[in-house]
Amino acid sequence: MHAYVILFLAITFEVLGTMLLPASQNFTKVLPTSVLLIAYGVSFYFLALVSQKLPLSIVYASWAGLGVFSVAILSYFFYKQALNWQTIFGLFLIVVGVTIVNIYKTHS
């Protein structure tokens, strides 16, 4: 269970970094750029830690899938980006896919 907490932290910091990309204005704003670089660094650190405890395929599928899902949802609220029914359905499929991958994972 501890590995999933680390994975959740990796996802959280990756999403934070990604959400700050527009605010950095092509890396011309010092504060958002600094925070996003630190967030990506922390995310990759946690990703490296958890890759020692869980299969890499599970780690990466969860990190990427839940990261995409989170950024899409947060972009709707913070950046007023549209979500049509096809996008919502695709996001639903990502969550279902990540859930299935985690439920039926095999330990090596």
Residue pairs with C-beta under 8 A, 6 or more apart in sequence:
2 53
3 50
3 53
3 54
6 46
6 49
6 50
6 53
7 46
7 47
7 50
7 54
7 59
7 62
7 63
9 42
9 46
10 43
10 44
10 46
10 47
10 50
10 63
11 43
11 62
11 63
11 66
11 67
11 70
12 43
13 39
13 40
13 42
13 43
13 46
14 39
14 40
14 43
14 47
14 63
14 67
15 67
15 70
15 71
15 74
16 35
16 36
16 39
17 35
17 36
17 37
17 39
17 40
17 43
18 36
18 67
18 71
19 71
19 74
19 75
19 78
20 32
20 33
20 35
20 36
20 39
21 36
22 79
23 29
23 32
24 32
24 33
24 36
25 32
27 33
47 59
47 63
50 59
51 59
54 105
55 105
55 106
55 107
55 108
57 101
58 101
58 102
58 105
61 97
61 98
61 101
62 98
62 101
62 102
65 94
65 95
65 97
65 98
66 94
66 95
66 98
68 91
68 94
69 91
69 94
69 95
69 98
72 81
72 83
72 87
72 91
73 83
73 91
75 81
76 82
76 83
83 91
